Structure formats: C-alpha cells, structure tokens
Amino acid sequence: MKMVLTTLPFILCLGLASSRRPDVEDRPALLGKPNGSFYALLVPQANEAAEWYRDYLGFSVIRSTEGPGGTSRTIMLAQQGVLLEIIEARGSFNLQSVTNKKTNLLQGIRKVGIVIEGEDFDRLHSALVRKKATFIGDVFTDHGLKMRSFIVRDTSGNLVQFFSRVKS
C-alpha cells in the first residue's frame, strides 16, 4: 500500500501540492518532492495506541523507549516512509478533563491525513469496516479537491483522514 502522510489543519493538505491543478496558484515547490513524513501523538496509553496503528493500518514498531524514571514511554512506528511517534507522558491530560469546551474548536493540528493511490483506498476502507474501526461519517467526495475521503478515530480519539484522487 503506497501512502503519503500529510498534516491537515482543517482540510489544508500540503501533500497534494504535487498534483497539478489549473485552479491552484502556481508557486515554487519549496518542499521539493517529500519522500516521507513524521508525526508525533501524545496519547494516554502508548501500547494501546501503537497496537491500533499496527493492527488497523499496518505500521511496524521500530523502536520503544522509556523516559528517565518512568516519566514517559515512546514507541516509534514506520510504514512506507512515514514515521509515527506515539508518546505516553506522565502528567499529560485530556482537554475534556479541564474544560467542557468542544475539542473540535481547539486550535492547532486537528487531524492527520494519508493520500492513498488507486485501489488501495477501497481495500483499506473495506479492511477498516471489517475490523470495526470507528468511522466519522461515510466515504464522501470533495469535488473541490477532486478526491474521495473518509475519516476514522484511533483508540486515543485522534482523527485520521484518508484521501484518493478522483480520476478526471
């Protein structure tokens, strides 16, 4: 499964810059052609989160470390040039434990996204349905981006969105 992982503050998708579209401003590609990505997630249970990314999305654990005095646990996973760091830190907290404000209004990175080419998109969606992943809505087409998409929630509540280019 060929994947490119991109950060999505709302639906801004930097990884789509390589798909030339006439309606998008022509700007220099300062990133060149990215050949991988790195993301770090702070989670309540590192082992549980790493297991989800391994079992549901096929990531492999490449390193696991403990912080001094048990202050943290870090598990590094990888797949197809994508590095995903899962961090469990003593003293971390869920926003809902300190406020009743909606988490979808929190400023910062809201979700991560993966662009999957070709039939891999449908295969992944079917596999996640079989594994009973938690979906946020159904598959939809974003006509402006010219992409199909769906969103799942991992065991820690993080949103992961998958995209596939719609053939013109």
C-alpha positions as a Markdown table, in Angstrom:
| # | Residue | x | y | z |
|---|---|---|---|---|
| 1 | Met | 0.0 | 0.0 | 0.0 |
| 2 | Lys | 1.7 | 3.2 | -1.1 |
| 3 | Met | 0.9 | 6.1 | 1.2 |
| 4 | Val | 1.9 | 9.7 | 1.8 |
| 5 | Leu | 1.1 | 11.1 | 5.3 |
| 6 | Thr | 0.2 | 14.8 | 5.5 |
| 7 | Thr | -0.8 | 17.1 | 8.3 |
| 8 | Leu | -4.2 | 18.6 | 7.9 |
| 9 | Pro | -5.1 | 21.7 | 9.9 |
| 10 | Phe | -8.7 | 21.5 | 8.9 |
| 11 | Ile | -8.5 | 20.4 | 5.3 |
| 12 | Leu | -5.3 | 22.2 | 4.2 |
| 13 | Cys | -3.4 | 19.3 | 2.6 |
| 14 | Leu | 0.2 | 20.2 | 1.8 |
| 15 | Gly | 0.9 | 16.7 | 0.3 |
| 16 | Leu | -1.5 | 17.5 | -2.6 |
| 17 | Ala | 0.9 | 20.1 | -4.0 |
| 18 | Ser | 2.4 | 17.6 | -6.4 |
| 19 | Ser | -1.0 | 17.1 | -8.2 |
| 20 | Arg | -1.0 | 19.9 | -10.7 |
| 21 | Arg | -4.4 | 21.7 | -10.9 |
| 22 | Pro | -5.1 | 24.7 | -13.1 |
| 23 | Asp | -7.2 | 26.4 | -10.4 |
| 24 | Val | -4.4 | 26.4 | -7.8 |
| 25 | Glu | -1.9 | 29.3 | -7.7 |
| 26 | Asp | 1.4 | 28.3 | -9.3 |
| 27 | Arg | 4.0 | 28.7 | -6.5 |
| 28 | Pro | 7.5 | 27.3 | -6.2 |
| 29 | Ala | 7.6 | 23.8 | -4.6 |
| 30 | Leu | 9.8 | 24.7 | -1.6 |
| 31 | Leu | 9.4 | 21.2 | -0.2 |
| 32 | Gly | 10.6 | 19.6 | -3.5 |
| 33 | Lys | 9.1 | 16.1 | -3.6 |
| 34 | Pro | 8.7 | 15.0 | 0.1 |
| 35 | Asn | 9.7 | 11.4 | 0.4 |
| 36 | Gly | 8.3 | 10.8 | 3.9 |
| 37 | Ser | 6.6 | 12.4 | 6.9 |
| 38 | Phe | 6.9 | 12.4 | 10.7 |
| 39 | Tyr | 4.1 | 12.8 | 13.2 |
| 40 | Ala | 4.0 | 12.5 | 17.0 |
| 41 | Leu | 0.9 | 11.8 | 19.0 |
| 42 | Leu | 0.6 | 12.3 | 22.8 |
| 43 | Val | -1.7 | 9.5 | 24.0 |
| 44 | Pro | -2.9 | 8.2 | 27.3 |
| 45 | Gln | -1.7 | 4.6 | 26.6 |
| 46 | Ala | 1.2 | 4.2 | 24.2 |
| 47 | Asn | 1.0 | 0.4 | 23.9 |
| 48 | Glu | -2.7 | 0.5 | 23.1 |
| 49 | Ala | -2.3 | 3.3 | 20.5 |
| 50 | Ala | 0.7 | 1.6 | 18.9 |
| 51 | Glu | -1.2 | -1.6 | 18.7 |
| 52 | Trp | -4.1 | 0.2 | 16.9 |
| 53 | Tyr | -1.8 | 1.7 | 14.2 |
| 54 | Arg | -0.1 | -1.7 | 13.8 |
| 55 | Asp | -3.3 | -3.8 | 13.6 |
| 56 | Tyr | -5.5 | -1.3 | 11.7 |
| 57 | Leu | -3.1 | 0.4 | 9.4 |
| 58 | Gly | -0.1 | -1.9 | 9.1 |
| 59 | Phe | 2.6 | 0.2 | 10.8 |
| 60 | Ser | 5.6 | -1.7 | 12.3 |
| 61 | Val | 7.2 | -0.9 | 15.6 |
| 62 | Ile | 10.9 | 0.1 | 15.0 |
| 63 | Arg | 11.8 | 1.4 | 18.5 |
| 64 | Ser | 10.4 | 1.5 | 22.0 |
| 65 | Thr | 12.0 | 3.6 | 24.8 |
| 66 | Glu | 11.3 | 4.6 | 28.4 |
| 67 | Gly | 11.9 | 8.0 | 29.7 |
| 68 | Pro | 14.1 | 8.6 | 32.8 |
| 69 | Gly | 12.3 | 7.4 | 36.0 |
| 70 | Gly | 9.3 | 6.3 | 34.0 |
| 71 | Thr | 8.3 | 9.8 | 33.0 |
| 72 | Ser | 7.4 | 8.7 | 29.5 |
| 73 | Arg | 7.2 | 5.9 | 27.1 |
| 74 | Thr | 7.8 | 6.4 | 23.4 |
| 75 | Ile | 7.0 | 3.9 | 20.6 |
| 76 | Met | 8.3 | 4.7 | 17.1 |
| 77 | Leu | 6.4 | 3.1 | 14.2 |
| 78 | Ala | 7.0 | 3.3 | 10.5 |
| 79 | Gln | 5.4 | 2.4 | 7.1 |
| 80 | Gln | 6.3 | 3.4 | 3.6 |
| 81 | Gly | 8.5 | 6.4 | 4.6 |
| 82 | Val | 6.0 | 7.6 | 7.3 |
| 83 | Leu | 7.3 | 7.8 | 10.8 |
| 84 | Leu | 4.8 | 7.9 | 13.6 |
| 85 | Glu | 5.9 | 8.6 | 17.2 |
| 86 | Ile | 3.5 | 7.5 | 19.9 |
| 87 | Ile | 4.2 | 9.2 | 23.3 |
| 88 | Glu | 2.7 | 8.5 | 26.7 |
| 89 | Ala | 3.9 | 11.1 | 29.2 |
| 90 | Arg | 3.2 | 11.1 | 32.9 |
| 91 | Gly | 1.1 | 14.2 | 33.8 |
| 92 | Ser | -0.4 | 14.5 | 30.3 |
| 93 | Phe | -4.2 | 15.1 | 30.3 |
| 94 | Asn | -7.2 | 15.1 | 28.0 |
| 95 | Leu | -8.7 | 18.6 | 27.3 |
| 96 | Gln | -12.1 | 17.4 | 28.5 |
| 97 | Ser | -10.7 | 16.9 | 32.0 |
| 98 | Val | -10.1 | 20.6 | 32.4 |
| 99 | Thr | -12.9 | 22.2 | 30.3 |
| 100 | Asn | -16.2 | 21.3 | 28.8 |
| 101 | Lys | -15.4 | 23.2 | 25.6 |
| 102 | Lys | -15.7 | 21.3 | 22.3 |
| 103 | Thr | -12.4 | 19.7 | 21.3 |
| 104 | Asn | -13.2 | 20.4 | 17.6 |
| 105 | Leu | -12.7 | 24.1 | 18.4 |
| 106 | Leu | -9.2 | 23.6 | 19.8 |
| 107 | Gln | -6.6 | 25.5 | 17.7 |
| 108 | Gly | -3.7 | 23.5 | 16.4 |
| 109 | Ile | -3.4 | 20.3 | 14.3 |
| 110 | Arg | -6.8 | 18.8 | 14.1 |
| 111 | Lys | -6.1 | 15.6 | 12.3 |
| 112 | Val | -3.6 | 13.8 | 10.1 |
| 113 | Gly | -4.3 | 12.6 | 6.6 |
| 114 | Ile | -3.0 | 9.9 | 4.3 |
| 115 | Val | -3.3 | 10.1 | 0.5 |
| 116 | Ile | -3.7 | 6.6 | -0.9 |
| 117 | Glu | -3.5 | 6.0 | -4.7 |
| 118 | Gly | -5.6 | 3.6 | -6.7 |
| 119 | Glu | -7.4 | 0.6 | -5.4 |
| 120 | Asp | -5.6 | 0.7 | -2.1 |
| 121 | Phe | -8.2 | 3.3 | -0.9 |
| 122 | Asp | -11.1 | 0.9 | -1.3 |
| 123 | Arg | -9.1 | -2.0 | 0.1 |
| 124 | Leu | -8.2 | 0.0 | 3.2 |
| 125 | His | -11.8 | 1.2 | 3.7 |
| 126 | Ser | -13.1 | -2.4 | 3.4 |
| 127 | Ala | -10.4 | -3.7 | 5.9 |
| 128 | Leu | -11.3 | -1.0 | 8.4 |
| 129 | Val | -15.0 | -1.8 | 8.1 |
| 130 | Arg | -14.2 | -5.5 | 8.8 |
| 131 | Lys | -12.0 | -4.5 | 11.8 |
| 132 | Lys | -14.9 | -2.3 | 13.1 |
| 133 | Ala | -12.9 | 0.9 | 13.1 |
| 134 | Thr | -14.7 | 3.9 | 14.4 |
| 135 | Phe | -15.7 | 6.0 | 11.4 |
| 136 | Ile | -16.7 | 9.6 | 11.4 |
| 137 | Gly | -19.3 | 9.6 | 8.6 |
| 138 | Asp | -19.1 | 7.7 | 5.4 |
| 139 | Val | -16.9 | 7.9 | 2.3 |
| 140 | Phe | -17.5 | 11.3 | 0.6 |
| 141 | Thr | -16.2 | 13.1 | -2.5 |
| 142 | Asp | -14.7 | 16.6 | -2.1 |
| 143 | His | -15.3 | 18.0 | -5.6 |
| 144 | Gly | -13.1 | 21.0 | -4.9 |
| 145 | Leu | -10.1 | 18.8 | -4.0 |
| 146 | Lys | -11.2 | 16.2 | -6.6 |
| 147 | Met | -10.7 | 13.5 | -4.0 |
| 148 | Arg | -12.7 | 10.8 | -2.2 |
| 149 | Ser | -12.2 | 10.6 | 1.5 |
| 150 | Phe | -13.2 | 9.0 | 4.8 |
| 151 | Ile | -12.2 | 9.6 | 8.4 |
| 152 | Val | -11.6 | 7.2 | 11.3 |
| 153 | Arg | -10.8 | 7.8 | 15.0 |
| 154 | Asp | -8.0 | 5.9 | 16.7 |
| 155 | Thr | -8.2 | 4.5 | 20.2 |
| 156 | Ser | -6.9 | 7.8 | 21.7 |
| 157 | Gly | -9.5 | 9.9 | 19.8 |
| 158 | Asn | -7.2 | 11.2 | 17.1 |
| 159 | Leu | -8.7 | 11.7 | 13.7 |
| 160 | Val | -7.0 | 10.1 | 10.6 |
| 161 | Gln | -8.4 | 11.0 | 7.2 |
| 162 | Phe | -7.7 | 9.0 | 4.0 |
| 163 | Phe | -7.9 | 10.5 | 0.5 |
| 164 | Ser | -7.8 | 9.1 | -3.0 |
| 165 | Arg | -7.7 | 11.2 | -6.1 |
| 166 | Val | -10.8 | 11.0 | -8.3 |
| 167 | Lys | -9.9 | 10.2 | -11.9 |
| 168 | Ser | -10.9 | 13.1 | -14.2 |
